[in-house]
């Protein structure tokens, strides 16, 4: 009887694996032929391989000659990494290796973006070493984003310092190198970045494009400047609603920026809608009071 049930389990398991593999094969055949993805099938794949090693099954598609097929293989791998943190290190390792082999510039940018979404704990020393080595090629696609990735995971200090001394480095690359060095605890780089931002006029553009860069450094001096602006009662920013022309306090978008990176911050920000409140003035007062009483706040550094 035991032998019968053992055989039954083996047959059932084999049938499941065959069905799941057929689903993946059919999915990528369609991707290859029509250049479109199928969300319903993607969800089915994620469900069917909830307890399986999807990374191994997708391996043949990472080297497919069709860029869109590779793109979808990367996407499913990325989703699995977010869904199952215990697999994050192997998935990060896979993506890091693809930095050396992926020839499509757009997909290289996609890979770097995916890597930025994983916590720093998912990056093993080998992965950090590969990323640091990639910093020696400043002409590679999406190099500016790679620089920020390196600073985030704490690698490439020497390579980044040498880059900072490179003449004729583009403005964006120089800026991102400075940000990465600041995150890697360079006081000179941090001062340079803060001074640059302080020279910019306070408006929606400054809050949208420059303050996130300061916050990326995860340094208290940088966040302190953001918080200083949060106490201003001047209406210098524009609302995200295009139907409203009235200016608003820059404090509100600044709260959205700093809330996710400060430990025990008194409010939560909904990623899809921002500040979820019917009383903005009360919310602002709550935040200002908390910051006044918690000037030695702690900063989260485990995420990009």
C-alpha positions in Angstrom: 0.0 0.0 0.0 2.8 2.4 0.9 4.5 1.6 -2.5 1.2 2.4 -4.3 0.8 5.8 -2.6 4.5 6.6 -3.3 4.0 5.8 -7.0 0.8 7.9 -7.0 2.6 10.9 -5.5 5.4 10.6 -8.0 3.0 10.4 -10.9 0.9 13.3 -9.6 4.1 15.4 -9.1 5.3 14.6 -12.6 2.0 15.5 -14.1 2.0 18.9 -12.2 5.6 19.6 -13.4 4.7 18.8 -17.0 1.6 21.0 -16.9 3.5 23.9 -15.3 6.3 23.6 -17.8 3.8 23.5 -20.6 2.3 26.7 -19.3 5.7 28.4 -19.3 6.6 27.1 -22.7 3.3 28.3 -24.2 3.6 31.6 -22.5 7.0 32.3 -24.0 6.0 31.0 -27.4 3.3 33.7 -27.4 5.8 36.3 -26.2 8.1 35.4 -29.0 5.4 35.4 -31.7 3.2 38.4 -30.9 5.5 40.5 -28.6 2.9 40.8 -25.9 2.7 39.5 -22.4 -0.3 37.9 -20.7 -1.0 39.0 -17.2 -3.4 36.2 -16.4 -0.8 33.6 -17.5 1.9 35.4 -15.5 -0.2 35.1 -12.4 -0.8 31.4 -13.1 2.9 30.8 -13.4 3.6 32.6 -10.2 1.0 30.5 -8.4 2.0 27.2 -9.9 5.6 27.7 -9.0 5.0 29.1 -5.6 7.0 26.2 -4.1 9.3 25.5 -7.0 12.6 26.8 -8.2 11.4 29.2 -11.0 14.9 30.5 -11.4 16.1 27.2 -12.8 13.1 26.7 -15.1 13.5 30.2 -16.6 17.2 29.9 -17.2 16.9 29.0 -20.9 14.8 32.1 -21.6 17.5 34.4 -20.1 19.6 33.8 -23.3 16.8 33.8 -25.8 17.6 35.7 -29.0 14.3 37.7 -28.7 14.8 40.7 -26.3 11.1 40.6 -25.3 11.4 37.0 -24.2 14.4 37.8 -22.0 12.5 40.9 -20.6 9.6 38.7 -19.5 11.9 36.1 -18.0 13.6 38.8 -16.0 10.3 40.2 -14.9 9.0 36.9 -13.7 12.3 36.3 -11.8 12.0 39.8 -10.2 8.4 39.1 -9.1 9.4 35.8 -7.6 12.3 37.5 -5.7 9.9 40.1 -4.2 7.3 37.4 -3.4 9.8 35.0 -1.8 12.5 36.9 0.1 14.3 33.6 0.9 15.2 33.3 -2.8 16.3 37.0 -3.0 20.1 36.3 -2.8 20.1 33.7 -5.6 17.9 36.0 -7.8 20.1 39.0 -7.1 23.1 36.9 -8.0 21.4 35.9 -11.3 20.6 39.5 -12.2 24.1 40.7 -11.3 25.6 38.2 -13.7 23.3 39.4 -16.4 25.0 42.8 -16.1 27.9 41.3 -17.9 26.0 39.3 -20.5 22.9 41.4 -21.4 23.6 43.4 -24.6 20.3 45.2 -24.9 20.8 48.6 -23.3 17.1 48.9 -22.3 17.2 45.5 -20.6 20.4 46.4 -18.8 18.6 49.4 -17.3 15.7 47.2 -16.4 18.0 44.8 -14.5 19.7 47.6 -12.6 16.2 48.9 -11.7 15.2 45.5 -10.4 18.3 45.2 -8.3 17.6 48.6 -6.7 14.3 47.1 -5.5 15.9 44.4 -3.3 17.2 45.0 0.2 20.9 45.4 0.8 20.8 42.0 2.7 20.1 40.2 -0.6 23.6 41.2 -2.0 26.3 38.7 -1.2 30.0 39.7 -1.4 30.4 38.1 -4.9 27.5 40.2 -6.2 29.0 43.3 -4.7 32.3 42.6 -6.3 30.8 42.1 -9.7 29.0 45.5 -9.4 32.1 47.2 -8.3 34.0 45.8 -11.3 31.3 47.1 -13.6 32.0 50.6 -12.3 35.2 50.5 -14.4 33.2 51.0 -17.6 31.6 54.5 -17.3 30.4 54.3 -20.9 28.1 51.4 -20.3 24.4 51.9 -20.7 22.6 53.2 -17.6 25.9 53.7 -15.8 24.5 56.6 -13.7 21.9 54.2 -12.2 24.6 51.5 -11.6 26.6 54.1 -9.6 23.7 54.7 -7.3 23.2 50.9 -6.9 26.8 50.6 -5.8 26.5 53.3 -3.2 23.3 51.8 -1.9 24.8 48.3 -1.4 28.1 49.7 0.0 30.6 48.7 -2.7 33.0 50.3 -5.2 34.3 53.0 -2.9 37.7 53.1 -4.6 36.3 52.9 -8.1 33.8 55.7 -7.4 36.6 57.9 -5.9 38.7 57.5 -9.0 35.7 58.3 -11.1 35.2 61.5 -9.1 38.7 62.6 -10.3 38.0 61.8 -13.9 38.1 64.9 -16.1 35.2 65.6 -18.6 32.8 63.3 -16.6 29.3 64.3 -17.6 27.3 66.4 -15.1 24.9 63.6 -14.3 27.6 61.0 -13.8 29.5 63.4 -11.5 26.4 64.2 -9.5 25.5 60.5 -9.1 29.1 59.6 -8.2 29.0 62.3 -5.5 25.7 61.0 -4.2 27.0 57.4 -4.0 30.2 58.5 -2.3 28.1 60.4 0.2 26.1 57.3 1.0 29.4 55.5 1.4 30.3 58.1 4.2 32.4 60.6 2.3 32.0 63.8 4.2 33.3 65.9 1.3 30.9 64.4 -1.1 28.0 64.9 1.3 28.9 68.5 1.8 29.2 69.0 -2.0 25.7 67.5 -2.6 24.0 69.5 0.2 25.6 72.8 -0.9 24.5 72.2 -4.5 20.9 71.6 -3.4 20.8 74.6 -1.1 21.7 76.8 -4.0 18.6 75.8 -5.9 15.3 77.8 -5.5 12.7 76.0 -3.4 9.9 74.9 -5.7 8.2 71.8 -7.1 11.1 71.0 -9.4 13.6 71.2 -6.5 11.4 69.0 -4.3 10.7 66.5 -7.0 14.2 66.1 -8.5 16.8 67.2 -5.9 15.5 66.3 -2.5 15.1 62.6 -3.4 18.8 62.6 -4.3 19.6 64.0 -0.8 17.4 61.5 0.8 19.1 58.7 -1.1 22.3 59.4 0.8 20.6 58.4 4.0 22.7 60.9 5.9 21.2 62.9 8.7 22.6 66.2 7.6 20.9 65.7 4.2 17.5 64.8 5.8 17.8 67.7 8.3 17.8 70.1 5.4 14.7 68.5 4.0 13.1 68.8 7.4 14.1 72.4 7.7 12.2 73.1 4.5 9.2 71.2 5.9 8.8 73.9 8.6 8.3 76.7 6.0 4.8 78.1 5.6 5.5 79.6 2.2 3.4 78.1 -0.6 6.1 77.5 -3.2 5.1 74.1 -4.7 2.4 73.0 -7.1 -0.1 70.3 -6.4 0.1 67.1 -8.5 -3.5 67.7 -9.5 -3.4 69.5 -12.9 -6.9 70.9 -12.3 -5.7 72.9 -9.3 -3.5 75.9 -10.0 -3.2 77.1 -6.4 0.2 76.7 -4.9 0.7 74.6 -1.8 3.2 74.1 1.0 6.2 72.2 -0.1 5.9 70.4 3.3 3.4 68.0 2.0 5.4 66.4 -0.8 8.5 66.5 1.5 6.6 64.5 4.0 5.9 61.9 1.3 9.6 61.7 0.6 11.0 61.4 4.1 8.2 59.2 5.7 9.5 55.9 4.2 13.1 56.4 5.4 12.7 57.5 9.0 12.2 54.9 11.8 8.9 55.2 13.7 7.7 58.2 11.6 4.2 59.2 12.8 2.3 58.7 9.5 2.4 56.2 6.7 2.3 57.1 3.0 0.2 55.1 0.6 2.5 54.5 -2.4 -0.5 54.8 -4.8 -2.2 57.9 -3.5 0.4 59.6 -1.3 -0.9 61.3 1.9 -4.2 59.7 2.8 -5.9 62.3 4.9 -8.8 64.6 5.0 -7.1 67.1 7.3 -3.7 68.2 5.9 -3.2 70.9 8.5 -3.6 68.4 11.3 -1.3 65.9 9.6 1.4 68.6 9.1 1.1 69.6 12.8 1.5 66.0 13.8 4.6 65.6 11.7 6.2 68.9 12.9 5.5 68.1 16.5 7.0 64.6 16.2 10.1 65.9 14.4 10.6 68.6 17.1 10.4 66.0 19.8 12.6 63.5 17.9 15.5 65.4 16.5 17.8 62.4 16.9 15.6 60.3 14.7 16.9 57.1 13.2 17.2 56.5 9.4 16.4 53.3 7.5 19.3 52.2 5.3 18.4 48.7 4.2 16.6 49.8 1.1 17.4 52.0 -1.9 
